Amino acid sequence: MKESILDSGSTPFKGHLKESSISPVHEGGGKLFELSENSDKIVRIESFDDIKNRHGETPDPVDVAALGSELYSELQNDYGINVPVNFVAGIGPKGDSVIYGITDKIQGKDLDKIEVSPELTEKVEDLYSKIASYYFGRLKSGKPYLADINNASQYVYGKREGELMDSIYLVDTDLYIRDGKVSFYNIILWLAIHMISVERKYGKKFVVARETLDRLLQEPISQDLSDKDLAIVKGIVVKARDYLAGIMPESDEEEVNPVFGYMHFS
């Protein structure tokens, strides 16, 4: 898989990158760039060191990116979530080894900031049903999964150059991949929390997504977990069910983002 994204150690965009102002959050951070020869693309830079810190020292960052490319393609082709991204390895502007994520530029608004409308409500509800279906599929398959696709702020509602109709696009395509059971159920809890917040904004419950999450939470928990991890997962399942039932925790402390733990793959 390395050959599909590896660029022979070269710098594929040397001299052609300019820092992008498309995201105020990342502006000035040296992470998002545009191609001077092609204004329709956004280039996200992730260093090998950052990817290793996220996934442990064992996986080669090129292997992580190759798997990420496979998983994002599956997310689009099998689940209908628009995520136009390709990865290429090379040398970054600072001379270090990096993974470039090249995405189509979407002209539109962040999904978490856009004004509610009946048309958009239907599309957002459909989006969360697709996300829930994705995770249900990963649970059944036992395959590695994308760990950070649940937040509305990661999506843009708009269109690419030449398109006539607005659609929802996943534009935050950092490489966060996991394969552990505890991390999986934490992400499901995180999905429930995010979705409930989005439901409040749109003034309705996302019935299909809720039904899918309910089915997921009723699935037998893997018996290959240690007693400690099994107890953790059972606690997470109870908490997720409570959230979906409208039972909020007594503590006002915000849940910690569960994108943690190392992925192990060969």
C-alpha positions as CSV (number, residue, x, y, z in Angstrom):
1,M,0.0,0.0,0.0
2,K,2.9,2.3,0.5
3,E,3.5,2.8,-3.2
4,S,0.0,4.2,-3.6
5,I,0.7,7.3,-1.5
6,L,4.5,7.5,-1.2
7,D,6.2,10.1,-3.3
8,S,9.7,8.7,-3.2
9,G,10.6,11.0,-0.4
10,S,10.2,14.1,-2.5
11,T,8.5,17.4,-1.7
12,P,5.5,17.3,-4.1
13,F,4.3,20.8,-3.3
14,K,7.7,22.6,-2.8
15,G,7.4,26.2,-3.8
16,H,3.7,26.0,-4.6
17,L,2.1,26.1,-1.2
18,K,0.6,29.2,0.5
19,E,-1.0,29.2,3.9
20,S,-4.7,29.1,3.8
21,S,-7.1,31.3,5.7
22,I,-10.1,29.1,5.0
23,S,-10.3,28.0,8.7
24,P,-10.0,30.7,11.4
25,V,-9.2,27.9,13.9
26,H,-6.1,26.9,12.1
27,E,-5.1,30.2,10.6
28,G,-1.4,30.9,11.3
29,G,-0.8,27.4,12.6
30,G,1.1,26.1,9.6
31,K,-1.3,23.3,9.0
32,L,-3.6,24.2,6.2
33,F,-2.3,25.4,2.8
34,E,-3.5,26.1,-0.7
35,L,-1.9,25.3,-4.0
36,S,-0.9,28.5,-5.9
37,E,-1.5,26.6,-9.2
38,N,-4.8,25.1,-8.1
39,S,-7.2,27.2,-5.9
40,D,-9.7,24.3,-5.7
41,K,-7.6,22.3,-3.3
42,I,-6.8,22.5,0.4
43,V,-3.6,20.8,1.7
44,R,-3.4,19.6,5.3
45,I,0.1,18.8,6.6
46,E,0.7,16.2,9.4
47,S,4.2,15.4,10.4
48,F,5.4,11.8,10.9
49,D,6.1,12.6,14.5
50,D,2.5,13.8,15.1
51,I,1.1,10.6,13.5
52,K,3.4,8.4,15.6
53,N,2.4,10.3,18.8
54,R,-1.2,9.5,17.9
55,H,-0.7,5.8,16.9
56,G,2.3,4.6,18.8
57,E,5.8,4.1,17.5
58,T,5.2,0.8,15.8
59,P,3.0,1.7,12.7
60,D,4.8,3.4,9.8
61,P,3.1,6.7,9.2
62,V,2.9,5.8,5.5
63,D,0.9,2.7,6.5
64,V,-1.3,4.8,8.7
65,A,-2.0,7.2,5.8
66,A,-2.6,4.3,3.4
67,L,-5.1,2.8,5.8
68,G,-6.7,6.2,6.3
69,S,-7.1,6.6,2.6
70,E,-8.8,3.2,2.5
71,L,-11.1,4.0,5.4
72,Y,-12.1,7.5,4.1
73,S,-12.9,5.9,0.7
74,E,-15.1,3.3,2.4
75,L,-16.8,6.0,4.4
76,Q,-17.8,7.7,1.1
77,N,-18.4,4.7,-1.2
78,D,-20.2,2.5,1.3
79,Y,-21.9,5.0,3.6
80,G,-22.5,8.0,1.4
81,I,-20.6,10.6,3.5
82,N,-18.8,13.0,1.1
83,V,-15.1,13.1,2.0
84,P,-12.9,14.0,-1.1
85,V,-9.4,13.4,0.3
86,N,-6.2,11.8,-1.0
87,F,-2.9,11.3,0.9
88,V,0.7,11.6,-0.3
89,A,3.9,11.3,1.7
90,G,6.8,13.7,1.2
91,I,9.1,16.3,2.7
92,G,7.4,19.2,4.4
93,P,8.2,22.9,4.2
94,K,10.4,22.5,7.3
95,G,12.4,19.6,5.8
96,D,10.7,16.9,7.9
97,S,8.8,13.9,6.7
98,V,5.1,14.6,6.5
99,I,1.8,13.2,5.1
100,Y,-0.1,15.6,2.9
101,G,-3.9,15.3,2.9
102,I,-5.3,16.9,-0.2
103,T,-9.0,17.8,-0.1
104,D,-11.3,19.6,-2.5
105,K,-12.1,23.2,-1.4
106,I,-15.7,23.5,-0.4
107,Q,-17.4,26.9,-0.9
108,G,-19.9,27.1,1.9
109,K,-20.3,27.4,5.7
110,D,-19.3,25.3,8.7
111,L,-22.2,23.0,9.6
112,D,-22.2,24.0,13.2
113,K,-22.6,27.7,12.3
114,I,-25.1,27.6,9.5
115,E,-28.7,28.8,10.0
116,V,-31.3,26.0,10.4
117,S,-33.7,25.3,7.5
118,P,-36.0,22.4,6.7
119,E,-33.8,21.3,3.8
120,L,-30.7,21.3,5.9
121,T,-32.4,19.6,8.9
122,E,-33.2,16.7,6.6
123,K,-29.6,16.5,5.4
124,V,-28.1,16.7,8.9
125,E,-30.4,14.0,10.2
126,D,-29.4,11.8,7.3
127,L,-25.7,12.5,8.0
128,Y,-26.0,11.3,11.6
129,S,-27.9,8.2,10.5
130,K,-24.9,7.5,8.2
131,I,-22.3,8.0,10.9
132,A,-24.3,5.7,13.3
133,S,-24.5,3.1,10.5
134,Y,-20.7,3.4,9.9
135,Y,-19.9,2.6,13.5
136,F,-22.5,-0.2,13.7
137,G,-20.8,-1.7,10.6
138,R,-17.3,-1.4,12.3
139,L,-18.6,-3.1,15.4
140,K,-19.9,-6.0,13.4
141,S,-16.8,-6.3,11.2
142,G,-14.2,-5.7,14.0
143,K,-12.1,-3.7,11.5
144,P,-10.2,-0.5,12.4
145,Y,-12.3,2.6,12.3
146,L,-12.0,6.4,11.9
147,A,-12.2,7.9,15.4
148,D,-12.9,11.5,14.8
149,I,-15.8,12.2,12.5
150,N,-18.7,13.0,14.9
151,N,-18.5,16.7,15.4
152,A,-20.7,19.0,13.2
153,S,-17.8,21.5,13.2
154,Q,-15.8,19.0,11.0
155,Y,-18.3,19.3,8.2
156,V,-19.1,22.1,5.7
157,Y,-22.3,22.6,3.8
158,G,-21.6,23.9,0.3
159,K,-20.3,22.8,-3.1
160,R,-17.2,22.2,-5.0
161,E,-16.1,24.1,-8.1
162,G,-18.6,23.4,-10.9
163,E,-21.3,21.9,-8.7
164,L,-24.8,23.3,-8.6
165,M,-26.2,21.8,-5.5
166,D,-25.1,22.2,-1.9
167,S,-24.1,19.0,0.0
168,I,-22.5,18.2,3.4
169,Y,-18.8,17.4,3.2
170,L,-16.4,16.1,5.8
171,V,-13.4,18.4,5.6
172,D,-11.5,17.7,8.8
173,T,-9.5,14.7,7.6
174,D,-6.8,14.3,10.2
175,L,-5.6,10.7,10.6
176,Y,-7.1,9.4,13.8
177,I,-7.5,5.6,13.5
178,R,-8.3,3.1,16.3
179,D,-9.1,-0.5,16.6
180,G,-9.7,-1.0,20.4
181,K,-13.0,-1.9,22.0
182,V,-12.8,0.6,24.9
183,S,-11.9,3.4,22.5
184,F,-14.8,2.3,20.2
185,Y,-17.4,2.6,22.9
186,N,-16.0,5.9,24.1
187,I,-16.4,7.2,20.6
188,I,-20.0,6.0,20.5
189,L,-20.6,7.9,23.8
190,W,-19.0,10.9,22.2
191,L,-21.2,10.5,19.1
192,A,-24.3,10.4,21.3
193,I,-23.3,13.6,23.1
194,H,-22.5,15.4,19.9
195,M,-25.7,14.3,18.2
196,I,-27.9,15.3,21.1
197,S,-26.4,18.8,20.9
198,V,-27.1,18.9,17.2
199,E,-30.7,17.7,17.7
200,R,-31.3,20.5,20.1
201,K,-30.2,23.0,17.4
202,Y,-32.5,21.5,14.8
203,G,-35.4,20.9,17.2
204,K,-35.9,17.2,16.5
205,K,-34.7,13.8,17.4
206,F,-32.8,11.9,14.7
207,V,-34.9,8.7,14.8
208,V,-32.9,6.5,12.4
209,A,-29.6,7.4,14.0
210,R,-31.0,6.7,17.5
211,E,-32.4,3.4,16.4
212,T,-29.0,2.4,15.0
213,L,-27.2,3.4,18.1
214,D,-29.7,1.6,20.3
215,R,-29.1,-1.6,18.3
216,L,-25.4,-1.1,18.6
217,L,-25.6,-0.6,22.4
218,Q,-27.6,-3.8,22.7
219,E,-25.1,-5.9,20.8
220,P,-23.2,-8.4,23.0
221,I,-19.9,-7.0,24.3
222,S,-16.8,-8.8,23.1
223,Q,-15.7,-11.5,25.5
224,D,-12.0,-11.1,24.7
225,L,-11.7,-8.0,26.9
226,S,-10.0,-8.1,30.3
227,D,-12.2,-7.9,33.4
228,K,-11.1,-4.3,33.8
229,D,-11.9,-3.2,30.2
230,L,-15.2,-5.1,30.3
231,A,-16.3,-3.2,33.3
232,I,-15.2,0.1,31.6
233,V,-17.2,-0.7,28.5
234,K,-20.3,-1.7,30.4
235,G,-20.1,1.7,32.3
236,I,-19.8,3.5,29.0
237,V,-22.8,1.7,27.5
238,V,-24.9,2.7,30.5
239,K,-23.9,6.3,30.2
240,A,-24.5,6.4,26.4
241,R,-28.0,4.9,26.9
242,D,-28.7,7.5,29.6
243,Y,-27.7,10.3,27.3
244,L,-29.9,9.0,24.5
245,A,-32.8,8.6,27.0
246,G,-32.4,12.3,28.1
247,I,-30.8,11.4,31.5
248,M,-27.9,13.9,31.9
249,P,-25.1,13.2,34.4
250,E,-25.1,15.0,37.7
251,S,-21.7,16.5,37.1
252,D,-21.5,19.6,34.9
253,E,-18.0,18.6,33.8
254,E,-17.6,18.2,30.1
255,E,-16.9,14.7,28.8
256,V,-13.3,14.2,27.8
257,N,-12.7,13.7,24.0
258,P,-12.2,9.9,23.7
259,V,-9.9,9.9,20.8
260,F,-7.1,8.2,22.7
261,G,-5.2,5.0,22.9
262,Y,-2.9,3.5,20.3
263,M,-3.9,1.5,17.3
264,H,-2.0,-1.7,16.6
265,F,-1.9,-3.0,13.0
266,S,0.6,-4.8,10.9
